[in-house]
Amino acid sequence: MGSQDFREAIPRKRKCKFCGRRIPEDAKYCPYCGKRLK
């Protein structure tokens, strides 16, 4: 397994604009602060 395969297996994440925590890219709400995301 190459390094490219490893990177694709990691779920994509983004940063919550309210609390700054890393959250799933497709999250509708932040699981840490509870704010609704667009």
HTML snippet that shows the backbone in 3Dmol.js (N, CA, C, O; Angstrom):
<script src="https://3Dmol.org/build/3Dmol-min.js"></script>
<div id="view" style="width:600px;height:400px;position:relative"></div>
<script>
const pdb = `
ATOM      1  N   MET A   1       0.850  -1.185   0.000  1.00  0.00           N
ATOM      2  CA  MET A   1       0.000   0.000   0.000  1.00  0.00           C
ATOM      3  C   MET A   1       0.889   1.240   0.000  1.00  0.00           C
ATOM      4  O   MET A   1       1.724   1.407   0.889  1.00  0.00           O
ATOM      5  N   GLY A   2       0.713   2.109  -0.993  1.00  0.00           N
ATOM      6  CA  GLY A   2       1.513   3.322  -1.095  1.00  0.00           C
ATOM      7  C   GLY A   2       0.963   4.430  -0.219  1.00  0.00           C
ATOM      8  O   GLY A   2      -0.116   4.295   0.357  1.00  0.00           O
ATOM      9  N   SER A   3       1.695   5.513  -0.118  1.00  0.00           N
ATOM     10  CA  SER A   3       1.258   6.621   0.733  1.00  0.00           C
ATOM     11  C   SER A   3      -0.009   7.283   0.181  1.00  0.00           C
ATOM     12  O   SER A   3      -0.809   7.811   0.954  1.00  0.00           O
ATOM     13  N   GLN A   4      -0.204   7.264  -1.136  1.00  0.00           N
ATOM     14  CA  GLN A   4      -1.419   7.826  -1.733  1.00  0.00           C
ATOM     15  C   GLN A   4      -2.650   7.050  -1.272  1.00  0.00           C
ATOM     16  O   GLN A   4      -3.679   7.651  -0.962  1.00  0.00           O
ATOM     17  N   ASP A   5      -2.555   5.723  -1.222  1.00  0.00           N
ATOM     18  CA  ASP A   5      -3.668   4.900  -0.753  1.00  0.00           C
ATOM     19  C   ASP A   5      -4.007   5.224   0.694  1.00  0.00           C
ATOM     20  O   ASP A   5      -5.181   5.273   1.061  1.00  0.00           O
ATOM     21  N   PHE A   6      -2.991   5.444   1.514  1.00  0.00           N
ATOM     22  CA  PHE A   6      -3.200   5.743   2.930  1.00  0.00           C
ATOM     23  C   PHE A   6      -3.949   7.067   3.092  1.00  0.00           C
ATOM     24  O   PHE A   6      -4.869   7.161   3.905  1.00  0.00           O
ATOM     25  N   ARG A   7      -3.563   8.088   2.325  1.00  0.00           N
ATOM     26  CA  ARG A   7      -4.208   9.397   2.430  1.00  0.00           C
ATOM     27  C   ARG A   7      -5.685   9.333   2.045  1.00  0.00           C
ATOM     28  O   ARG A   7      -6.514  10.006   2.659  1.00  0.00           O
ATOM     29  N   GLU A   8      -6.017   8.537   1.042  1.00  0.00           N
ATOM     30  CA  GLU A   8      -7.406   8.434   0.603  1.00  0.00           C
ATOM     31  C   GLU A   8      -8.276   7.705   1.616  1.00  0.00           C
ATOM     32  O   GLU A   8      -9.494   7.883   1.608  1.00  0.00           O
ATOM     33  N   ALA A   9      -7.689   6.888   2.487  1.00  0.00           N
ATOM     34  CA  ALA A   9      -8.446   6.143   3.491  1.00  0.00           C
ATOM     35  C   ALA A   9      -8.827   7.023   4.685  1.00  0.00           C
ATOM     36  O   ALA A   9      -9.723   6.666   5.450  1.00  0.00           O
ATOM     37  N   ILE A  10      -8.157   8.167   4.852  1.00  0.00           N
ATOM     38  CA  ILE A  10      -8.448   9.071   5.969  1.00  0.00           C
ATOM     39  C   ILE A  10      -9.659   9.927   5.601  1.00  0.00           C
ATOM     40  O   ILE A  10      -9.683  10.530   4.528  1.00  0.00           O
ATOM     41  N   PRO A  11     -10.665   9.988   6.478  1.00  0.00           N
ATOM     42  CA  PRO A  11     -11.842  10.811   6.180  1.00  0.00           C
ATOM     43  C   PRO A  11     -11.454  12.282   6.014  1.00  0.00           C
ATOM     44  O   PRO A  11     -10.610  12.794   6.749  1.00  0.00           O
ATOM     45  N   ARG A  12     -12.069  12.950   5.051  1.00  0.00           N
ATOM     46  CA  ARG A  12     -11.778  14.367   4.822  1.00  0.00           C
ATOM     47  C   ARG A  12     -12.368  15.187   5.954  1.00  0.00           C
ATOM     48  O   ARG A  12     -13.474  14.916   6.420  1.00  0.00           O
ATOM     49  N   LYS A  13     -11.633  16.177   6.386  1.00  0.00           N
ATOM     50  CA  LYS A  13     -12.081  17.007   7.501  1.00  0.00           C
ATOM     51  C   LYS A  13     -11.926  18.473   7.155  1.00  0.00           C
ATOM     52  O   LYS A  13     -11.168  18.849   6.262  1.00  0.00           O
ATOM     53  N   ARG A  14     -12.665  19.286   7.884  1.00  0.00           N
ATOM     54  CA  ARG A  14     -12.542  20.736   7.773  1.00  0.00           C
ATOM     55  C   ARG A  14     -12.562  21.309   9.180  1.00  0.00           C
ATOM     56  O   ARG A  14     -12.742  20.578  10.153  1.00  0.00           O
ATOM     57  N   LYS A  15     -12.380  22.598   9.281  1.00  0.00           N
ATOM     58  CA  LYS A  15     -12.330  23.245  10.583  1.00  0.00           C
ATOM     59  C   LYS A  15     -13.654  23.955  10.847  1.00  0.00           C
ATOM     60  O   LYS A  15     -14.176  24.646   9.971  1.00  0.00           O
ATOM     61  N   CYS A  16     -14.200  23.786  12.057  1.00  0.00           N
ATOM     62  CA  CYS A  16     -15.411  24.507  12.449  1.00  0.00           C
ATOM     63  C   CYS A  16     -15.072  25.989  12.549  1.00  0.00           C
ATOM     64  O   CYS A  16     -14.093  26.357  13.197  1.00  0.00           O
ATOM     65  N   LYS A  17     -15.878  26.848  11.909  1.00  0.00           N
ATOM     66  CA  LYS A  17     -15.586  28.284  11.938  1.00  0.00           C
ATOM     67  C   LYS A  17     -15.928  28.920  13.280  1.00  0.00           C
ATOM     68  O   LYS A  17     -15.554  30.066  13.532  1.00  0.00           O
ATOM     69  N   PHE A  18     -16.631  28.194  14.141  1.00  0.00           N
ATOM     70  CA  PHE A  18     -16.997  28.727  15.454  1.00  0.00           C
ATOM     71  C   PHE A  18     -15.993  28.352  16.543  1.00  0.00           C
ATOM     72  O   PHE A  18     -15.556  29.214  17.306  1.00  0.00           O
ATOM     73  N   CYS A  19     -15.623  27.067  16.619  1.00  0.00           N
ATOM     74  CA  CYS A  19     -14.733  26.622  17.704  1.00  0.00           C
ATOM     75  C   CYS A  19     -13.337  26.228  17.230  1.00  0.00           C
ATOM     76  O   CYS A  19     -12.430  26.077  18.049  1.00  0.00           O
ATOM     77  N   GLY A  20     -13.150  26.056  15.909  1.00  0.00           N
ATOM     78  CA  GLY A  20     -11.835  25.754  15.371  1.00  0.00           C
ATOM     79  C   GLY A  20     -11.436  24.286  15.397  1.00  0.00           C
ATOM     80  O   GLY A  20     -10.329  23.944  14.982  1.00  0.00           O
ATOM     81  N   ARG A  21     -12.315  23.409  15.878  1.00  0.00           N
ATOM     82  CA  ARG A  21     -11.985  21.978  15.937  1.00  0.00           C
ATOM     83  C   ARG A  21     -12.119  21.359  14.555  1.00  0.00           C
ATOM     84  O   ARG A  21     -12.849  21.874  13.707  1.00  0.00           O
ATOM     85  N   ARG A  22     -11.410  20.247  14.327  1.00  0.00           N
ATOM     86  CA  ARG A  22     -11.487  19.513  13.065  1.00  0.00           C
ATOM     87  C   ARG A  22     -12.733  18.640  13.095  1.00  0.00           C
ATOM     88  O   ARG A  22     -12.938  17.869  14.033  1.00  0.00           O
ATOM     89  N   ILE A  23     -13.569  18.767  12.057  1.00  0.00           N
ATOM     90  CA  ILE A  23     -14.836  18.043  11.985  1.00  0.00           C
ATOM     91  C   ILE A  23     -14.970  17.387  10.611  1.00  0.00           C
ATOM     92  O   ILE A  23     -14.289  17.795   9.670  1.00  0.00           O
ATOM     93  N   PRO A  24     -15.838  16.374  10.478  1.00  0.00           N
ATOM     94  CA  PRO A  24     -16.053  15.753   9.163  1.00  0.00           C
ATOM     95  C   PRO A  24     -16.521  16.788   8.142  1.00  0.00           C
ATOM     96  O   PRO A  24     -17.307  17.679   8.463  1.00  0.00           O
ATOM     97  N   GLU A  25     -16.032  16.661   6.915  1.00  0.00           N
ATOM     98  CA  GLU A  25     -16.353  17.620   5.860  1.00  0.00           C
ATOM     99  C   GLU A  25     -17.852  17.719   5.586  1.00  0.00           C
ATOM    100  O   GLU A  25     -18.342  18.786   5.215  1.00  0.00           O
ATOM    101  N   ASP A  26     -18.586  16.619   5.766  1.00  0.00           N
ATOM    102  CA  ASP A  26     -20.018  16.620   5.454  1.00  0.00           C
ATOM    103  C   ASP A  26     -20.911  16.881   6.672  1.00  0.00           C
ATOM    104  O   ASP A  26     -22.126  16.700   6.588  1.00  0.00           O
ATOM    105  N   ALA A  27     -20.331  17.302   7.802  1.00  0.00           N
ATOM    106  CA  ALA A  27     -21.116  17.542   9.019  1.00  0.00           C
ATOM    107  C   ALA A  27     -22.053  18.736   8.836  1.00  0.00           C
ATOM    108  O   ALA A  27     -21.667  19.757   8.266  1.00  0.00           O
ATOM    109  N   LYS A  28     -23.277  18.599   9.322  1.00  0.00           N
ATOM    110  CA  LYS A  28     -24.237  19.703   9.292  1.00  0.00           C
ATOM    111  C   LYS A  28     -24.171  20.516  10.581  1.00  0.00           C
ATOM    112  O   LYS A  28     -24.509  21.700  10.600  1.00  0.00           O
ATOM    113  N   TYR A  29     -23.730  19.861  11.661  1.00  0.00           N
ATOM    114  CA  TYR A  29     -23.548  20.511  12.956  1.00  0.00           C
ATOM    115  C   TYR A  29     -22.177  20.135  13.488  1.00  0.00           C
ATOM    116  O   TYR A  29     -21.696  19.031  13.231  1.00  0.00           O
ATOM    117  N   CYS A  30     -21.544  21.032  14.222  1.00  0.00           N
ATOM    118  CA  CYS A  30     -20.263  20.711  14.847  1.00  0.00           C
ATOM    119  C   CYS A  30     -20.525  19.799  16.040  1.00  0.00           C
ATOM    120  O   CYS A  30     -21.319  20.151  16.913  1.00  0.00           O
ATOM    121  N   PRO A  31     -19.872  18.629  16.101  1.00  0.00           N
ATOM    122  CA  PRO A  31     -20.085  17.713  17.225  1.00  0.00           C
ATOM    123  C   PRO A  31     -19.469  18.225  18.530  1.00  0.00           C
ATOM    124  O   PRO A  31     -19.745  17.667  19.592  1.00  0.00           O
ATOM    125  N   TYR A  32     -18.648  19.268  18.476  1.00  0.00           N
ATOM    126  CA  TYR A  32     -17.988  19.792  19.674  1.00  0.00           C
ATOM    127  C   TYR A  32     -18.729  20.988  20.270  1.00  0.00           C
ATOM    128  O   TYR A  32     -18.954  21.033  21.479  1.00  0.00           O
ATOM    129  N   CYS A  33     -19.113  21.965  19.427  1.00  0.00           N
ATOM    130  CA  CYS A  33     -19.779  23.161  19.968  1.00  0.00           C
ATOM    131  C   CYS A  33     -21.274  23.189  19.668  1.00  0.00           C
ATOM    132  O   CYS A  33     -22.007  23.987  20.252  1.00  0.00           O
ATOM    133  N   GLY A  34     -21.740  22.316  18.754  1.00  0.00           N
ATOM    134  CA  GLY A  34     -23.163  22.210  18.466  1.00  0.00           C
ATOM    135  C   GLY A  34     -23.712  23.248  17.496  1.00  0.00           C
ATOM    136  O   GLY A  34     -24.913  23.263  17.226  1.00  0.00           O
ATOM    137  N   LYS A  35     -22.854  24.111  16.971  1.00  0.00           N
ATOM    138  CA  LYS A  35     -23.324  25.143  16.044  1.00  0.00           C
ATOM    139  C   LYS A  35     -23.677  24.530  14.694  1.00  0.00           C
ATOM    140  O   LYS A  35     -23.044  23.573  14.247  1.00  0.00           O
ATOM    141  N   ARG A  36     -24.701  25.096  14.049  1.00  0.00           N
ATOM    142  CA  ARG A  36     -25.120  24.639  12.720  1.00  0.00           C
ATOM    143  C   ARG A  36     -24.163  25.198  11.679  1.00  0.00           C
ATOM    144  O   ARG A  36     -23.817  26.379  11.706  1.00  0.00           O
ATOM    145  N   LEU A  37     -23.741  24.339  10.767  1.00  0.00           N
ATOM    146  CA  LEU A  37     -22.805  24.731   9.720  1.00  0.00           C
ATOM    147  C   LEU A  37     -23.517  24.791   8.382  1.00  0.00           C
ATOM    148  O   LEU A  37     -24.532  24.122   8.183  1.00  0.00           O
ATOM    149  N   LYS A  38     -22.993  25.586   7.469  1.00  0.00           N
ATOM    150  CA  LYS A  38     -23.584  25.689   6.132  1.00  0.00           C
ATOM    151  C   LYS A  38     -23.018  24.643   5.219  1.00  0.00           C
ATOM    152  O   LYS A  38     -23.397  24.574   4.049  1.00  0.00           O
TER     153      LYS A  38
END
`;
const viewer = $3Dmol.createViewer("view");
viewer.addModel(pdb, "pdb");
viewer.setStyle({}, {cartoon: {color: "spectrum"}});
viewer.zoomTo();
viewer.render();
</script>
